[in-house]
Each structure stands twice: as structure tokens, then as C-alpha cells.
Amino acid sequence: MTSEYENFSVTPIRFASWIFIGVLVFLVAHNDMQKDSLSRRTDAEVKFSDTSSSGMSIVPASCDSDPHYAGECDPPCLLLNFCSGLQRWQRATSCVETLLETCSYACSADACIPPPPPTGNITVTPDLIRKSATTQVSWSATDVSSCSVTGSNGDTWSVGSGTLTTQTSTTLTRTTEYVLTCPALDGSTFRDTATVTTAPEFRER
Amino acid sequence: MLPLTLSEIHLGATRAWENTVLSLNPSAERAYAYGVVHFSSSQRDAYDIDRAEYFFRRAIALNNRQPLAYHQLARIAFLRGEFSQAMTYINNELFLNPEPSPSSYYMRGLIRGYMGDYPEAVTDYQMYLTRKPANWAGFNDFAWVLVKDNRPAEAWEIVLHGLASYPTNPWLLNTGAIASYELGETERARSMALDAARFALALSEKDWLVAYPGNDPAVAQEGISTLYTAIMQNIHRASVVTATPATQTP
């Protein structure tokens, strides 16, 4: 018993039929191509920009006029740097976001903002005392991470910030210098001094 | 000229196939689906607005209430600048379709805006935004017709609403610049227009085609140029006003 496939042969009639079908498809395709060249141009929207009463140029969009592509109506991702807290990010046109850096102080308007230079001062009140008296030592500083005060008499205090602080000295027997030292946020070190003077003692003879 | 490339022959054969299938098994849904294929700006090879129109008309001939068929004919007429015809089609869609797409209101607002019927266009955009309250182009075009209707303060509010979600959108920034200018805020107008230019420069053809679906992909670059030129004109106008000193009385 032989199958249909074994009996199949390319007869001249079959060959001519294939050629005929091929030519038919070709002609239909060609006919459509010719129609293409006659398509009317549709640029009413492309070149349209409207004007306001003051002559400014407005350009309407038409996104979502097509009910089938609502999901594609999302706004384009543009190359953009932006801040999120202290972090500075870049959004690529592919909509992928990459962390560029973490700012040490602040991130604003797409850029890291450097910390401002430190400020502060130290005072002693009163700054003139009798021997064996005490004085009030006060200090404050901004844009620093911590502060310490050291007196030439051995007094020391340290605070974990630059907020206004007041301490009472130990009894002073001689002129003493107090030094305020604060590591600043910009990497420098802030330094200031104050001196308390002990008045000389006068004795009648 | 004879088609020479394989893709052209493939396209022609596909069209012959569509004709054959639709003749053998006519259905409004199928005709509509074929029309959509030829009316997508994302399918450059298949894009053929005349052929899309043919299929949408076939769909209506087979079923006068085929959802969105009149809507698509309105879009085609709109793209050709035949606004009265487009209005007839979109009104048919809104009349015949018991549950019209929000996009049909958007489309009618757009057509009315182009025809200069701003108060009615405002109503259509309100209808659209009630149904789809977060579309950037809806905000932009609503603000456009408000500006044209001499309501810049309301336009500015709408732009602000849009910019809260889409701060880098060049269309919204440009429209915000115009609303600001109309309100006398020329420095803000200039600043916003400069931002709009910055972000418009980064637009690709693909981005533009998302904003203008249905347009021939071959003309995307022209569309980007139109937007950019408009923004540059606005920067110039706002800069001139900002730089001009107030007139002094002697």
C-alpha cells in the first residue's frame, strides 16, 4: 500500500498553479503598495501650536485620545538628576534610577550642597576675678559635630554638639586661657579662645 | 515602482490575507481589530491611516454600534484637519455607545479646542478628568482651553496639579509658563519656559509618539521641532518683558 505522499510528483499543472498563486499574491501586494503612495498626509496636529491672548505659544498634546494605549500615556522618562533626602539620584531615559552619591550635608536642586563654614565663640564672665574665685565659661558653635573646651588650669569639658553650654570653672589662682575646639562639618576645625585674668593682690604695709 | 524588499512583500501579503479573511468571515470586531493594527504609531511598518479608515468603515457597515469605531474615524478626520467631520463622528460615538470611553470626551475636547469652541471644550475636559483624574495630557489640554477661554488663573491651578505628579513634563511646563505670563508673572513664566526647553531637548521620537498616538511615526521629528520652537518663542517673549524697565514719568 502506498501513501499519498509517495505518489506526489510535481506535474506541469501543479507547477503552473504555484506560479499563478505566487504572481497573484505579488500583484495584490503591489497594488497595496501603490495605494500607500497615495495616502493623504496627516499633519494637522504635528505642526499645531496655538497662541494665547498675549501671543505665547501653547502646544496641546493628544495622549489618551487613543483608548487602546492608555498605559502608554505615561510621561516620558527624561535624563534627570534629583534629590531624595541626602541621596542624589539619576533617572535615565530608560526610567532606571541610579544612586550617584550620598551628600554629606544636604542635597538640593539636583546637587550636593557643601556645609557652610563653622561659626562660634567662647566667653568668660567675668573675665577679671580675684585670686581663688571662679568664672562662668560659655560657648556655642554652629555647623560642627562636637566641641571640647580645655583650660590651661586643667579644666576640660566636652559636648556632642555646638549648642550653647555654660560651665563653672574651678577656683582660679592665676590667669587662665580657655580654648574651644570643634571639628566642623566641612572638615575643618573651629577654634576660639577666652582668657580670664586674676587681679593682682595689693597689701598695705 | 515594484516592491523590492522582503518586508514590503510581507506587508502586502499580510494585507491580502486580511482582505481574504474578512471576506470569508466578516465580523465588525475583526474589521475593527485590523483597523487598530494600521492606526498605531508604535507599528511603523503597518501604519496606514487610509487602510485603518477602510477597516473602521467596514466595522460600522457590519455593526453600526461597534464600540469605538466612530471614535477612531473621528481621530482620523482630526489628524487630517477635517474638524467638522471629526465632530460628527465623535458625537456619533458618544450617542451610540452606552458606555463611552473617557477618551471619547478627551477627543471631543481636543476637536472643539482646535475649532475654537473653548467653553464647550472645557466641559469635555472636565468630563474626561472626572473619569481619569491623573493623565498629564488631560491636565495640559484642559489648561490650554482655559487659557484660550481667558481663564489663566484656573489654567495655572490645573497646571500646578499636573506638575505635582509630572514635574519634568515639557508640555505642562510650557503651558504653566503661558498661564504665568497671562497672569503677569513674567519672571516665573521665563523660568518655567527655560525648564520646559531643557526637558524638551531630551525628548525622543518615541516619547513624542506616546504624547501623540495615531500620528505617522515618520513625522515625529517635526512634532518635536514644533514643541521646541514654541517654547523658544515663549522664552524670548518672557525675557523681553522681564528685561524691559518700567516706563518712568518725568
Interface residues (C-beta under 8 A of the other chain):
Chain A: V25 F26 V28 A29 H30 N31 D32 M33 K35 D36 L38 S39 R40 R41 T42 D43 A44 E45 V46 K47 F48 S49 D50 S52 S53 S54 G55 M56 S57 I58 V59 P60 A61 S62 C63 D64 S65 D66 P67 H68 Y69 A70 E72 C73 D74 P75 P76 L78 L79 L80 T93
Chain B: L2 P3 E8 I9 L11 G12 A13 R15 A16 N19 V36 S40 S42 D48 I49 D50 R51 L68 H71 R75 I76 F78 L79 R80 G81 S101 P102 S103 S104 Y106 M107 L110 G113 Y114 K132 N135 W136 A137 G138 N140 D141 W144 V147 K148 N150 P152 Y166 T168 N169 W171 N174 T175 A177 I178 Y181 E182 A189 F199 A202 L203 S204 K206 D207 V210 A211 Y212 P213 G214 N215 D216 V219 E222 G223 T226 L227 T229 A230 I231 Q233 N234 R237 A238
